[in-house]
Amino acid sequence: LYFSVQEGILFFYHIKDLQYEMKICADILKPISSLIFCPDYTILLLVTEQGTVYTYKPAHSGEAVKLLDACSSCFLAADFLTPGNKYCVSVTISGEVQVWFLEDGTCLSKLNLDIEVHIT
């Protein structure tokens, strides 16, 4: 079980029977608004309230790596573009939809919806 707290810390709870172990996986120092696993559960996207997107690889137990940083408009949401786990798609508050290459954060494509986006 992965979860985050308001302070921007990513926790992992390993639960087996009535026993559990808690581990701090990453501390990105910014409140995390959403966690999204890729389809094969090898990469976890962390989206902050400020609009920055990080990747975390549970099998490598490393730090979260900043993938995308909010520029003109905050990222409202991000998700993996399936099948696979090489690309993600994001949407900004201003309505810009972008496709990103996860390896290095390169923006491959973008489309402006010309409308402000809200999550309800």
N, CA, C and O of each residue as an XYZ file, in Angstrom:
480
protein
N       0.851     -1.170      0.000
C       0.000      0.000      0.000
C       0.896      1.232      0.000
O       1.702      1.412      0.913
N       0.762      2.070     -1.004
C       1.483      3.347     -1.065
C       0.500      4.457     -0.761
O      -0.644      4.423     -1.214
N       0.946      5.448      0.013
C       0.119      6.621      0.254
C       1.016      7.790      0.599
O       2.195      7.617      0.907
N       0.446      8.980      0.546
C       1.216     10.186      0.855
C       0.482     10.998      1.906
O      -0.717     10.836      2.129
N       1.238     11.873      2.542
C       0.663     12.785      3.530
C       0.860     14.208      3.024
O       1.597     14.434      2.064
N       0.213     15.148      3.657
C       0.201     16.541      3.224
C       1.605     17.134      3.085
O       1.802     18.047      2.284
N       2.566     16.645      3.832
C       3.914     17.205      3.801
C       4.720     16.742      2.592
O       5.861     17.176      2.433
N       4.177     15.878      1.733
C       4.887     15.441      0.542
C       5.732     14.204      0.733
O       6.682     13.977     -0.017
N       5.397     13.400      1.730
C       6.144     12.171      1.993
C       5.370     10.988      1.420
O       4.169     10.841      1.650
N       6.086     10.144      0.667
C       5.500      8.927      0.115
C       5.839      7.772      1.049
O       7.008      7.503      1.322
N       4.801      7.094      1.534
C       4.959      5.961      2.445
C       4.595      4.662      1.751
O       3.792      4.644      0.818
N       5.194      3.577      2.216
C       4.850      2.236      1.765
C       4.552      1.399      3.003
O       5.362      1.328      3.927
N       3.382      0.769      3.010
C       3.023     -0.173      4.063
C       3.036     -1.570      3.461
O       2.287     -1.859      2.527
N       3.885     -2.431      3.995
C       3.892     -3.841      3.598
C       3.059     -4.580      4.632
O       3.436     -4.659      5.801
N       1.924     -5.121      4.198
C       0.985     -5.769      5.113
C       0.951     -7.257      4.804
O       0.729     -7.664      3.664
N       1.174     -8.061      5.834
C       1.107     -9.509      5.689
C       0.454    -10.077      6.941
O       0.962     -9.913      8.050
N      -0.670    -10.742      6.748
C      -1.464    -11.260      7.858
C      -1.789    -10.116      8.809
O      -2.377     -9.119      8.390
N      -1.421    -10.238     10.072
C      -1.688     -9.179     11.044
C      -0.462     -8.312     11.305
O      -0.480     -7.467     12.200
N       0.585     -8.513     10.543
C       1.827     -7.750     10.696
C       1.926     -6.685      9.599
O       1.425     -6.881      8.492
N       2.564     -5.574      9.908
C       2.832     -4.575      8.884
C       4.166     -3.901      9.161
O       4.644     -3.848     10.294
N       4.743     -3.393      8.091
C       6.003     -2.659      8.173
C       5.823     -1.374      7.373
O       5.349     -1.409      6.237
N       6.198     -0.243      7.961
C       6.074      1.035      7.286
C       7.455      1.530      6.868
O       8.424      1.405      7.617
N       7.533      2.091      5.669
C       8.789      2.607      5.145
C       8.525      3.943      4.474
O       7.533      4.099      3.761
N       9.412      4.910      4.699
C       9.345      6.175      3.970
C      10.120      5.970      2.678
O      11.306      5.640      2.705
N       9.452      6.166      1.551
C      10.075      5.941      0.243
C      10.702      7.196     -0.336
O      11.796      7.145     -0.898
N      10.015      8.320     -0.202
C      10.503      9.564     -0.796
C       9.898     10.744     -0.053
O       8.791     10.665      0.480
N      10.637     11.824     -0.031
C      10.154     13.067      0.556
C      10.412     14.159     -0.464
O      11.552     14.588     -0.643
N       9.361     14.612     -1.135
C       9.543     15.619     -2.176
C       9.245     17.039     -1.685
O       9.330     17.995     -2.456
N       8.900     17.173     -0.418
C       8.731     18.468      0.240
C       7.600     19.321     -0.338
O       7.524     20.519     -0.064
N       6.731     18.713     -1.130
C       5.567     19.415     -1.680
C       4.354     18.509     -1.512
O       4.465     17.301     -1.721
N       3.205     19.054     -1.144
C       2.003     18.222     -1.004
C       1.685     17.465     -2.284
O       1.670     18.052     -3.366
N       1.432     16.167     -2.170
C       1.133     15.303     -3.306
C      -0.382     15.235     -3.477
O      -1.110     14.926     -2.534
N      -0.847     15.526     -4.691
C      -2.295     15.514     -4.932
C      -2.778     14.184     -5.496
O      -3.937     13.818     -5.300
N      -1.894     13.443     -6.204
C      -2.326     12.148     -6.710
C      -1.143     11.217     -6.956
O      -0.025     11.653     -7.231
N      -1.429      9.917     -6.847
C      -0.470      8.842     -7.104
C      -1.077      7.954     -8.177
O      -2.234      7.550     -8.061
N      -0.311      7.644     -9.224
C      -0.823      6.827    -10.314
C       0.225      5.790    -10.688
O       1.351      6.146    -11.034
N      -0.131      4.508    -10.622
C       0.765      3.434    -11.039
C       0.599      3.175    -12.527
O      -0.500      3.291    -13.070
N       1.713      2.819    -13.189
C       1.629      2.362    -14.574
C       1.006      0.965    -14.561
O       0.943      0.333    -13.507
N       0.543      0.473    -15.716
C      -0.165     -0.815    -15.751
C       0.613     -2.001    -15.188
O       0.003     -2.915    -14.633
N       1.942     -2.015    -15.314
C       2.708     -3.151    -14.779
C       3.293     -2.867    -13.385
O       4.098     -3.648    -12.879
N       2.893     -1.764    -12.779
C       3.266     -1.386    -11.403
C       4.770     -1.199    -11.199
O       5.262     -1.388    -10.087
N       5.509     -0.830    -12.249
C       6.951     -0.613    -12.100
C       7.286      0.853    -11.854
O       8.362      1.164    -11.342
N       6.378      1.756    -12.212
C       6.607      3.192    -12.034
C       5.373      3.820    -11.400
O       4.240      3.491    -11.750
N       5.612      4.720    -10.472
C       4.544      5.453     -9.808
C       4.721      6.933    -10.139
O       5.797      7.492     -9.924
N       3.673      7.569    -10.661
C       3.696      9.016    -10.894
C       3.182      9.709     -9.643
O       2.164      9.311     -9.076
N       3.889     10.744     -9.217
C       3.465     11.572     -8.090
C       3.196     12.968     -8.637
O       4.100     13.601     -9.183
N       1.985     13.450     -8.500
C       1.627     14.786     -8.973
C       1.429     15.668     -7.746
O       0.660     15.322     -6.849
N       2.120     16.806     -7.701
C       2.012     17.688     -6.540
C       0.917     18.726     -6.754
O       0.451     18.939     -7.873
N       0.522     19.358     -5.671
C      -0.487     20.413     -5.741
C       0.029     21.619     -6.527
O      -0.762     22.383     -7.078
N       1.357     21.793     -6.581
C       1.944     22.899     -7.331
C       2.081     22.575     -8.814
O       2.443     23.446     -9.606
N       1.792     21.318     -9.203
C       1.814     20.958    -10.605
C       3.092     20.317    -11.086
O       3.313     20.248    -12.295
N       3.938     19.850    -10.204
C       5.149     19.151    -10.594
C       4.869     17.654    -10.599
O       4.137     17.154     -9.745
N       5.453     16.935    -11.563
C       5.256     15.487    -11.673
C       6.593     14.797    -11.429
O       7.610     15.150    -12.026
N       6.568     13.799    -10.534
C       7.750     13.005    -10.209
C       7.478     11.556    -10.579
O       6.326     11.124    -10.634
N       8.562     10.801    -10.836
C       8.447      9.357    -11.008
C       9.164      8.679     -9.853
O      10.178      9.170     -9.358
N       8.627      7.555     -9.436
C       9.238      6.747     -8.385
C       9.166      5.290     -8.831
O       8.105      4.803     -9.222
N      10.308      4.595     -8.769
C      10.372      3.185     -9.163
C      10.514      2.329     -7.911
O      11.604      2.243     -7.345
N       9.423      1.692     -7.466
C       9.440      0.912     -6.225
C      10.520     -0.171     -6.185
O      11.111     -0.396     -5.129
N      10.790     -0.838     -7.290
C      11.779     -1.924     -7.294
C      13.195     -1.409     -7.053
O      14.055     -2.152     -6.580
N      13.438     -0.146     -7.376
C      14.771      0.417     -7.205
C      14.942      1.123     -5.863
O      16.062      1.459     -5.476
N      13.842      1.349     -5.154
C      13.852      1.993     -3.835
C      14.705      3.253     -3.797
O      15.352      3.548     -2.792
N      14.699      3.976     -4.881
C      15.464      5.221     -4.939
C      14.596      6.408     -4.601
O      13.468      6.264     -4.129
N      15.132      7.566     -4.845
C      14.375      8.787     -4.616
C      13.410      9.039     -5.769
O      13.567      8.489     -6.860
N      12.430      9.860     -5.515
C      11.537     10.292     -6.581
C      12.315     11.255     -7.472
O      13.068     12.098     -6.984
N      12.127     11.122     -8.775
C      12.847     11.943     -9.749
C      11.868     12.909    -10.402
O      10.812     12.504    -10.891
N      12.231     14.199    -10.405
C      11.360     15.195    -11.026
C      11.341     14.961    -12.526
O      12.386     14.949    -13.177
N      10.148     14.776    -13.069
C       9.991     14.533    -14.501
C       9.539     15.802    -15.209
O      10.129     16.204    -16.212
N       8.507     16.419    -14.696
C       7.924     17.602    -15.307
C       7.737     18.674    -14.257
O       7.355     18.388    -13.122
N       8.008     19.904    -14.639
C       7.814     21.010    -13.713
C       6.787     21.958    -14.316
O       6.802     22.227    -15.517
N       5.910     22.451    -13.480
C       4.881     23.375    -13.960
C       5.553     24.603    -14.548
O       6.435     25.199    -13.930
N       5.132     24.974    -15.739
C       5.701     26.166    -16.362
C       4.650     27.267    -16.349
O       4.455     27.930    -15.330
N       3.982     27.462    -17.458
C       3.012     28.549    -17.528
C       1.722     28.213    -16.789
O       1.002     29.116    -16.361
N       1.428     26.953    -16.639
C       0.183     26.539    -15.999
C       0.428     25.239    -15.247
O       1.139     24.364    -15.741
N      -0.139     25.106    -14.086
C       0.068     23.912    -13.260
C      -0.554     22.677    -13.898
O      -1.632     22.737    -14.489
N       0.153     21.551    -13.766
C      -0.412     20.278    -14.188
C      -1.525     19.931    -13.223
O      -1.325     19.916    -12.008
N      -2.680     19.658    -13.758
C      -3.831     19.315    -12.942
C      -3.875     17.822    -12.688
O      -4.234     17.378    -11.597
N      -3.508     17.047    -13.702
C      -3.525     15.600    -13.576
C      -2.565     15.003    -14.591
O      -2.228     15.620    -15.601
N      -2.134     13.778    -14.290
C      -1.271     13.028    -15.212
C      -1.612     11.559    -15.086
O      -2.092     11.105    -14.048
N      -1.358     10.823    -16.154
C      -1.592      9.386    -16.139
C      -0.720      8.752    -17.205
O      -0.197      9.432    -18.088
N      -0.571      7.448    -17.111
C       0.213      6.725    -18.099
C      -0.594      6.548    -19.369
O      -1.810      6.362    -19.324
N       0.088      6.606    -20.500
C      -0.523      6.353    -21.794
C      -0.273      4.891    -22.095
O       0.862      4.494    -22.360
N      -1.316      4.090    -22.058
C      -1.168      2.641    -22.194
C      -1.455      2.202    -23.623
O      -2.146      2.922    -24.344
N      -0.963      1.070    -24.056
C      -0.265      0.069    -23.251
C       1.190      0.481    -23.004
O       1.743      1.333    -23.700
N       1.781     -0.142    -22.003
C       3.174      0.128    -21.676
C       3.341      1.191    -20.621
O       2.371      1.657    -20.023
N       4.588      1.570    -20.399
C       4.895      2.576    -19.378
C       5.989      3.524    -19.850
O       6.795      3.989    -19.044
N       6.026      3.813    -21.146
C       7.049      4.701    -21.701
C       6.576      6.146    -21.810
O       7.390      7.065    -21.906
N       5.254      6.345    -21.795
C       4.707      7.674    -22.023
C       3.654      8.007    -20.965
O       2.995      7.127    -20.412
N       3.521      9.301    -20.707
C       2.413      9.736    -19.856
C       1.733     10.912    -20.534
O       2.303     11.557    -21.414
N       0.524     11.177    -20.117
C      -0.246     12.291    -20.638
C      -0.618     13.178    -19.449
O      -0.931     12.685    -18.365
N      -0.578     14.476    -19.667
C      -0.925     15.409    -18.598
C      -1.890     16.448    -19.143
O      -2.002     16.653    -20.352
N      -2.580     17.094    -18.220
C      -3.457     18.201    -18.586
C      -3.204     19.322    -17.590
O      -3.056     19.082    -16.392
N      -3.155     20.545    -18.099
C      -2.938     21.708    -17.241
C      -4.277     22.383    -16.962
O      -5.278     22.120    -17.629
N      -4.270     23.241    -15.982
C      -5.483     23.986    -15.634
C      -5.966     24.807    -16.827
O      -7.170     24.979    -17.018
N      -5.022     25.317    -17.634
C      -5.388     26.140    -18.788
C      -5.915     25.326    -19.964
O      -6.330     25.900    -20.971
N      -5.904     23.969    -19.852
C      -6.476     23.126    -20.892
C      -5.490     22.596    -21.909
O      -5.891     22.170    -22.992
N      -4.214     22.612    -21.588
C      -3.225     22.056    -22.507
C      -2.978     20.590    -22.168
O      -2.595     20.263    -21.045
N      -3.200     19.703    -23.148
C      -2.967     18.272    -22.992
C      -1.612     17.977    -23.638
O      -1.358     18.381    -24.773
N      -0.735     17.263    -22.898
C       0.605     16.982    -23.395
C       0.936     15.506    -23.228
O       0.499     14.859    -22.276
N       1.717     14.986    -24.170
C       2.228     13.616    -24.093
C       3.725     13.722    -23.852
O       4.425     14.460    -24.545
N       4.219     12.965    -22.846
C       5.611     13.045    -22.402
C       6.288     11.686    -22.520
O       5.665     10.643    -22.320
N       7.579     11.721    -22.850
C       8.408     10.527    -22.843
C       8.984     10.412    -21.437
O       9.702     11.308    -20.992
N       8.682      9.327    -20.731
C       9.060      9.197    -19.321
C      10.571      9.066    -19.100
O      11.069      9.403    -18.026
N      11.289      8.587    -20.090
C      12.727      8.386    -19.933
C      13.451      9.682    -19.566
O      14.306      9.690    -18.681
N      13.105     10.781    -20.253
C      13.827     12.026    -20.013
C      12.935     13.258    -19.884
O      13.439     14.376    -19.781
N      11.608     13.065    -19.888
C      10.690     14.189    -19.718
C      10.474     15.020    -20.966
O       9.981     16.144    -20.876
N      10.828     14.496    -22.127
C      10.636     15.220    -23.377
C       9.157     15.304    -23.728
O       8.437     14.306    -23.690
N       8.714     16.514    -24.071
C       7.335     16.691    -24.522
C       7.261     16.286    -25.986
O       7.929     16.878    -26.834
N       6.445     15.273    -26.285
C       6.342     14.746    -27.641
C       5.202     15.372    -28.437
O       5.272     15.474    -29.662
N       4.157     15.787    -27.737
C       3.000     16.324    -28.430
C       2.171     17.155    -27.454
O       2.165     16.897    -26.250
N       1.482     18.141    -27.983
C       0.574     18.922    -27.140
C      -0.613     19.412    -27.946
O      -0.538     19.624    -29.156
N      -1.700     19.580    -27.232
C      -2.944     20.027    -27.826
C      -3.600     20.986    -26.846
O      -3.782     20.653    -25.675
N      -3.952     22.165    -27.313
C      -4.614     23.129    -26.449
C      -6.118     23.030    -26.652
O      -6.621     23.203    -27.763
N      -6.833     22.747    -25.561
C      -8.291     22.596    -25.625
C      -9.020     23.935    -25.623
O     -10.230     23.983    -25.844
N      -8.288     25.026    -25.373
C      -8.862     26.376    -25.313
C     -10.009     26.482    -24.319
O     -10.996     27.177    -24.561
N      -9.864     25.782    -23.196
C     -10.869     25.839    -22.136
C     -10.190     25.526    -20.814
O      -9.290     24.687    -20.759
N     -10.612     26.190    -19.758
C     -10.061     25.915    -18.433
C     -10.583     24.575    -17.942
O     -11.763     24.266    -18.105
N      -9.690     23.766    -17.332
C     -10.023     22.411    -16.914
C     -10.170     22.374    -15.382
O      -9.393     22.997    -14.658
N     -11.173     21.639    -14.911
C     -11.403     21.437    -13.483
C     -11.645     19.956    -13.215
O     -12.216     19.256    -14.052
N     -11.216     19.486    -12.069
C     -11.520     18.113    -11.662
C     -12.654     18.172    -10.671
O     -12.610     18.928     -9.700
N     -13.682     17.360    -10.922
C     -14.819     17.356    -10.007
C     -14.966     16.016     -9.347
O     -15.874     15.822     -8.540
